[in-house]
Amino acid sequence: MKVIKAKDMNYKANGDGLTLQKVFDGDGIQPPATFREDPSMELGTADISIDRYTSQEWHQAEVKNVWQKVWQVACRLEEIPEIGDYVVYDIVDDSLIITRTSENEVHAYFNACLHRGNALCLENGHAEKFRCPFHGFIYSLQGKLESIPSDWDFQHVDKNEYSLPEAKVGFWGGFVFVNLDPDCGSLEDYLEIIPKHLDSFNFDKKYKAIHLSKVMPCNWKVCQEAFIEGYHVAETHYEHTADGGIDPDGIGSFMDDVMMQYDVWPESKHVTRMILASGVASQHVAEHGRSEQHIIDMMLSYLPEDQRPQLKEGEKARPALAEHSRKTLGVLYGVDLSQHSDTDVLDQVEYTLFPNFTFWPTLFAPLLYRFRPHGNNVDESIMEVYMLYPIPEDGRDYETCEEVRLAPDDMWSSRPELANYGPILDEDTPNMIRMTKGLKTSRKPGITLANYQENRLRQFHGVLDDYVSGKYKK
């Protein structure tokens, strides 16, 4: 399989053939060595079948061969800080109770009473024991059946054999992973390159500051795919001029979608990456010849002019913006960022772990995304947006937030905690509605993908095909 690099792609030139790695070459504090990797592969050009987005049969195959087989993020450890705290994690028809049973132990019980199958818990909470609200069967935090009302009528039941079935549990970076397959491989193997690439970002020393969820009007894959490529950014998110061109005074004035780097590693099936640099103008607007100071003025337009860095002749915007961001983010988070890389305080870096979880490790964009089917409805999904902040070093108080569930008609931008990200998510939503409609009416049996800018989608679907067909080996 041929390996291709971002520098070899046919970019729309801005005069000097700028690439992400060339931008990194000029950074004052370099990114991690893993960010200097530029891997990708030619993954073929075949269309991707549409039935995977619309077919109930395909959905059921996903349930059996994906959701009941893969490691998936269920919650964060800080969501269950005390013994007896629990989170209910639902995936299609399966439901798990993720509970802390000791200081260093977490269990994931299938959420069904062994009497007649009643769900033990519907919402997150705290319990000393799990009591079925139907007839009162009681289970210990260790999942053992402790009490049966009218136990004289259940002499055929041996309590020692009636423990709640469990899913596998694993941990990385403060995340609690679960796997419903009792014969699954290890989480360490499943994560592949994630620890090597992201351990230095100390996810285990962060806390959940924001958690929003919403039922979206599309298949979960349609929803996720809106966030794992930047090819749509210019049309969907950039401001446009009257003649349809990219506005040189909009978002494109300080963020270059054209030179986004998309990474697919030959040795990693479950993990892909993309990186978007800030502090450089999009090559879509390069012909307008705006100054380096203009990049700063547009990126920091929310600040009075006298609070923005002022460049001297010959200076570049990106280093000045990086230094500005180190100071402002350091104050926001209560941490010392003086030695953090330019990338950590300026750029959007996104790692996606198959099938449905996306890590944004940088402090500039400390996001997490999780996508799931909404029950068995192939036309609906649950999208969750998190932000993880570093635990403050200055002793200030902080608090892990609760999930806020938006109504289907609520705008993401109605939540002030999302700041500038809310309107961006709202801009993506109409495309999801159109995709759902278009995929069903299309007479073309497959979708066609770009070779490089949508290579993460092609990698995802290749792995998905292997799981659904039963070809994937642990």
C-alpha positions in Angstrom: 0.0 0.0 0.0 1.6 3.3 -1.1 2.4 5.8 1.6 1.7 9.5 0.7 2.6 12.6 2.6 0.8 15.9 3.0 3.7 17.7 1.4 3.2 15.7 -1.8 -0.5 16.7 -2.2 -1.5 19.3 -4.8 -2.3 22.2 -2.5 -3.8 25.4 -3.8 -0.5 27.3 -3.5 -0.2 30.6 -1.7 3.2 31.3 -3.3 5.5 29.2 -1.2 3.8 25.8 -1.1 3.1 26.1 2.6 2.4 22.9 4.5 1.7 22.1 8.1 5.1 20.7 8.7 6.7 23.9 7.3 4.6 25.9 9.7 5.9 23.6 12.5 9.5 24.3 11.3 9.1 27.9 12.3 7.5 27.3 15.8 9.5 28.6 18.8 8.5 25.7 21.0 8.2 22.6 18.9 5.2 20.2 19.1 5.8 16.6 20.2 7.8 14.4 17.9 4.7 12.4 17.0 3.1 15.6 15.5 6.0 15.8 13.1 5.0 12.5 11.6 3.3 12.8 8.3 1.9 9.4 7.5 -0.9 8.5 5.1 -1.8 5.8 2.7 -3.6 5.4 -0.6 -6.6 3.4 0.5 -8.2 2.9 -2.9 -10.9 4.8 -4.7 -14.0 2.6 -4.5 -17.3 4.1 -3.5 -18.6 3.5 0.0 -22.0 1.7 0.1 -25.0 3.9 1.1 -26.9 1.0 2.8 -24.6 1.3 5.9 -26.3 4.7 6.6 -29.9 3.7 5.9 -30.4 0.0 6.3 -31.9 -1.6 9.5 -30.1 -4.8 8.5 -26.7 -3.1 8.5 -27.5 -1.5 11.8 -28.2 -4.9 13.4 -24.9 -6.2 12.0 -23.2 -3.2 13.6 -24.8 -4.0 16.9 -23.7 -7.6 16.8 -20.2 -7.1 15.4 -19.2 -3.6 16.4 -21.0 -2.3 19.5 -20.9 -5.7 21.3 -17.2 -6.2 20.3 -15.3 -3.0 20.6 -13.7 -1.1 23.5 -15.7 2.1 24.0 -15.5 5.1 26.4 -18.3 4.8 29.0 -17.4 7.7 31.3 -14.6 9.6 33.2 -13.3 8.4 36.5 -14.0 11.8 38.0 -17.7 11.2 37.3 -17.6 8.4 39.9 -15.2 9.7 42.5 -16.8 8.0 45.6 -17.5 4.4 46.3 -21.1 3.7 45.2 -21.2 6.4 42.6 -22.4 5.1 39.3 -23.0 6.1 35.6 -25.5 4.5 33.3 -24.1 3.9 29.9 -26.5 2.8 27.1 -25.5 1.6 23.7 -28.4 0.6 21.5 -30.3 -2.1 23.6 -27.5 -2.7 26.0 -27.2 -0.8 29.3 -24.4 -0.9 31.8 -24.1 0.4 35.3 -20.5 1.7 35.7 -19.8 1.9 39.5 -16.9 2.5 41.7 -16.7 -0.4 44.2 -13.4 0.6 46.0 -10.8 3.3 45.7 -9.1 1.5 42.9 -11.8 -0.7 41.4 -14.6 -0.1 38.9 -17.2 -2.6 37.7 -19.6 -2.5 34.8 -22.8 -4.5 35.4 -25.4 -5.3 32.8 -28.3 -3.2 33.9 -31.0 -5.9 34.5 -32.4 -7.5 37.6 -31.9 -11.3 37.5 -35.5 -11.8 38.6 -37.6 -10.6 35.7 -35.2 -8.3 33.9 -36.2 -4.9 35.3 -33.6 -2.2 34.7 -32.0 -1.4 38.0 -31.0 2.2 37.2 -32.1 4.7 34.7 -30.0 7.8 35.6 -26.6 8.4 37.1 -26.4 8.4 40.9 -25.1 7.0 44.1 -26.0 3.7 45.9 -24.9 1.7 48.8 -26.6 -1.3 47.2 -28.6 -1.8 44.0 -32.3 -2.4 44.7 -34.7 -3.4 42.0 -37.7 -1.0 42.2 -40.1 -3.7 40.9 -40.0 -6.4 43.6 -37.1 -5.3 45.8 -34.2 -7.8 44.9 -31.0 -6.3 46.4 -27.5 -6.5 45.0 -24.3 -5.5 46.6 -21.8 -3.0 45.0 -19.9 -6.2 44.0 -22.9 -7.4 42.1 -23.8 -10.2 44.5 -27.5 -11.0 45.1 -28.0 -10.3 48.8 -31.7 -10.3 49.4 -34.9 -11.7 47.9 -38.2 -10.7 49.3 -40.2 -13.8 50.2 -37.1 -15.8 49.8 -39.1 -18.9 51.0 -40.6 -18.9 47.5 -37.2 -19.0 45.8 -35.7 -22.0 47.3 -34.6 -23.0 43.8 -32.4 -19.9 43.6 -28.8 -20.1 44.9 -27.8 -16.5 45.7 -24.1 -17.4 45.2 -24.9 -18.1 41.6 -27.0 -15.0 41.0 -24.4 -12.3 40.5 -24.9 -9.5 38.0 -23.2 -10.3 34.7 -20.3 -7.9 33.9 -18.7 -6.3 30.9 -14.9 -5.9 30.7 -13.5 -2.7 32.1 -10.2 -0.9 31.2 -8.7 2.5 31.9 -6.5 5.0 30.1 -6.1 8.8 30.7 -8.8 9.0 33.3 -11.3 7.4 30.9 -13.3 4.3 31.8 -13.6 1.9 28.8 -16.0 -1.0 28.5 -16.2 -4.0 26.2 -19.3 -6.2 26.1 -17.4 -9.2 24.6 -16.2 -11.6 27.3 -13.5 -12.8 24.9 -12.2 -9.4 23.8 -8.5 -8.5 23.4 -6.8 -6.1 25.8 -7.6 -2.4 25.9 -3.8 -1.7 25.5 -3.8 -3.5 22.2 -7.0 -1.8 21.0 -5.6 1.7 21.7 -2.7 1.1 19.5 -0.7 4.4 19.2 -3.0 6.5 21.5 -0.8 6.1 24.6 2.4 6.9 22.8 0.9 10.0 21.1 -1.2 11.3 24.0 0.2 10.3 27.3 2.2 13.5 27.5 -1.1 15.5 27.3 -2.0 14.2 30.8 -5.7 13.4 30.2 -5.7 11.8 33.7 -4.9 15.2 35.2 -7.9 16.9 33.6 -11.5 17.2 34.6 -14.8 17.3 32.8 -15.7 21.0 32.7 -18.4 20.8 30.0 -20.6 17.9 28.9 -23.5 18.5 26.5 -25.5 16.0 24.5 -28.2 16.1 21.9 -30.2 13.7 19.7 -29.2 14.5 16.1 -31.4 13.9 13.0 -29.0 11.5 11.2 -27.2 8.2 11.4 -24.4 8.2 13.9 -21.8 7.8 11.2 -23.2 10.8 9.2 -22.9 12.8 12.4 -19.3 11.7 13.2 -18.1 12.1 9.7 -18.9 15.8 9.8 -16.1 16.1 12.3 -13.3 14.0 10.9 -12.5 15.9 7.8 -11.9 19.6 7.0 -12.8 19.5 3.4 -16.2 21.0 4.2 -14.8 23.9 6.2 -14.5 26.5 3.4 -18.1 25.9 2.2 -19.8 25.3 5.5 -18.0 27.4 8.0 -16.1 30.2 6.3 -17.8 33.5 5.6 -18.4 34.2 1.9 -18.4 37.3 -0.3 -21.2 38.3 -2.6 -19.6 36.5 -5.5 -19.2 33.3 -3.5 -15.6 33.6 -2.7 -14.0 33.2 0.7 -14.2 36.4 2.8 -10.5 37.4 3.5 -11.7 39.1 6.8 -13.5 36.0 8.2 -12.3 32.8 9.9 -10.2 31.9 6.9 -8.0 34.9 7.6 -6.3 33.1 10.5 -6.9 29.4 10.0 -5.7 27.3 7.1 -8.0 24.5 6.1 -6.2 23.9 2.9 -3.0 22.6 4.5 -4.7 20.4 7.1 -2.8 17.2 7.6 -4.7 13.9 7.6 -2.9 11.0 9.1 -3.5 7.3 8.6 -0.9 4.9 10.0 -0.2 1.6 8.3 0.3 0.0 11.8 -2.8 1.5 13.3 -6.3 0.4 12.3 -8.3 2.0 15.1 -6.7 5.5 15.2 -6.5 8.4 12.7 -5.6 12.0 13.1 -6.0 15.5 11.5 -4.2 18.7 12.4 -5.4 22.3 11.6 -3.0 25.2 12.2 -4.0 28.6 13.4 -2.1 31.9 13.1 -1.7 31.5 9.4 -4.1 32.6 6.7 -6.1 30.1 4.6 -4.6 29.6 1.2 -8.1 30.2 -0.1 -7.6 33.9 0.6 -3.8 34.2 0.0 -4.3 36.2 -3.2 -5.8 39.1 -1.2 -2.3 39.7 0.3 -3.4 40.6 3.8 -0.6 41.4 6.3 0.6 39.3 9.3 -0.9 41.9 11.6 -4.3 41.3 9.8 -4.1 37.7 10.9 -3.8 38.8 14.6 -6.5 41.4 14.3 -9.0 39.0 12.8 -8.2 36.1 15.2 -8.4 38.5 18.2 -11.1 40.7 16.9 -13.0 40.3 20.1 -10.3 42.2 21.9 -9.7 46.0 21.8 -6.9 46.9 19.5 -4.6 47.9 22.3 -4.9 44.5 23.8 -3.7 42.6 20.7 -0.1 41.9 19.9 1.4 44.5 17.6 4.0 43.2 15.2 7.2 44.9 14.1 8.2 44.8 10.5 9.2 41.3 9.4 7.6 39.5 12.4 5.1 36.7 11.9 1.7 36.4 13.5 1.9 32.8 14.7 4.7 33.2 17.3 3.0 36.4 18.7 -0.3 34.6 18.9 1.3 31.6 20.6 2.8 33.8 23.3 -0.5 35.6 23.7 -2.4 32.4 24.0 0.1 30.9 26.6 -0.7 33.9 28.9 -4.4 34.0 28.4 -5.0 30.2 28.5 -2.7 30.0 31.5 -4.8 32.5 33.4 -8.0 30.8 32.3 -6.9 27.3 33.4 -4.7 28.3 36.3 -1.6 26.5 35.0 1.8 27.5 33.8 2.0 27.2 30.0 5.3 28.9 29.5 6.9 25.7 28.2 3.9 24.4 26.2 4.3 24.1 22.4 2.9 26.6 20.0 0.6 23.8 18.8 -0.8 23.1 22.2 -1.9 26.8 22.6 -2.9 27.5 19.0 -3.9 24.5 16.9 -6.7 22.0 16.6 -5.5 18.4 16.7 -8.0 15.6 16.5 -7.4 11.9 17.2 -10.3 9.6 16.4 -10.5 6.1 18.1 -12.7 3.6 16.3 -15.6 3.5 16.3 -17.0 6.6 17.9 -14.7 8.7 20.1 -12.6 11.7 19.3 -9.8 13.2 21.5 -8.7 16.8 21.0 -5.5 17.0 23.1 -4.5 20.6 22.8 -5.4 23.2 25.3 -6.5 25.6 22.5 -9.3 23.2 21.6 -9.8 20.8 24.6 -12.7 18.9 23.1 -14.0 15.4 23.2 -16.7 14.0 20.9 -18.7 10.8 21.3 -21.3 9.5 18.8 -23.7 6.7 19.3 -26.9 5.3 17.7 -30.1 6.6 19.4 -31.6 3.2 20.3 -32.4 1.3 17.1 -33.3 4.3 15.0 -30.9 4.3 12.1 -31.9 8.0 11.3 -31.0 9.3 14.8 -27.9 9.5 16.9 -26.6 10.8 20.2 -23.8 13.4 19.9 -21.9 14.4 23.0 -19.5 17.3 23.3 -17.1 17.5 26.2 -14.4 19.9 27.3 -11.6 18.7 29.6 -9.7 21.4 31.4 -6.4 20.8 33.3 -6.7 20.6 37.0 -5.6 24.1 38.2 -2.1 24.4 39.7 -2.9 27.6 41.6 -5.2 26.0 44.1 -8.5 27.4 42.8 -11.6 25.4 43.2 -13.0 23.4 40.3 -16.0 21.1 39.8 -16.8 18.3 37.4 -19.9 19.1 35.5 -23.1 17.1 35.0 -24.3 16.2 31.5 -26.7 18.8 30.1 -29.1 17.2 27.6 -30.3 19.6 24.9 -33.7 19.1 23.3 -33.7 18.2 19.6 -34.7 21.8 18.6 -32.2 23.5 20.9 -29.3 25.2 19.2 -25.8 24.3 20.4 -25.1 28.0 20.4 -27.8 28.5 23.1 -25.2 27.1 25.6 -22.8 29.9 26.5 -20.2 27.5 27.8 -19.5 26.3 24.2 -18.4 29.9 23.3 -17.4 30.0 19.6 -17.9 26.3 19.1 -21.6 26.5 19.5 -22.3 28.4 16.2 -19.9 26.1 14.4 -21.8 23.0 15.5 -25.0 24.7 14.4 -23.6 25.2 11.0 -22.9 21.5 10.6 -26.4 20.4 11.6 -28.2 21.3 8.4 -25.8 19.2 6.4 -26.7 16.2 8.5 -30.4 16.7 7.8 -29.7 17.0 4.1 -27.4 13.9 4.2 -30.2 11.8 5.7 -32.6 12.9 3.0 -30.2 12.7 0.1 -28.8 9.2 1.0 -32.3 7.8 0.9 -33.2 9.3 -2.4 -29.9 8.8 -4.2 -29.9 6.4 -7.1 -26.2 6.1 -6.9 -25.4 3.1 -4.6 -22.3 4.6 -3.0 -20.7 7.8 -1.9 -17.4 9.0 -3.5 -14.6 10.2 -1.3 -11.6 12.5 -1.9 -8.3 10.6 -1.9 -6.5 12.6 0.8 -8.8 15.0 2.5 -11.4 12.3 3.2 -8.9 9.5 3.8 -9.9 9.2 7.5 -13.4 8.4 6.4 -12.1 5.7 4.0 -10.0 4.2 6.8 -12.9 4.2 9.1 -15.2 2.4 6.7 -12.5 -0.1 5.8 -12.2 -1.1 9.5 -16.0 -1.0 9.9 -16.4 -3.4 7.0 -13.9 -5.8 8.6 -15.9 -5.7 11.9 -19.3 -6.1 10.3 -18.2 -8.9 8.1 -16.5 -10.7 11.0 -13.1 -10.4 9.4 -11.5 -8.4 12.1 -9.3 -10.4 14.4 -8.5 -9.4 18.0 
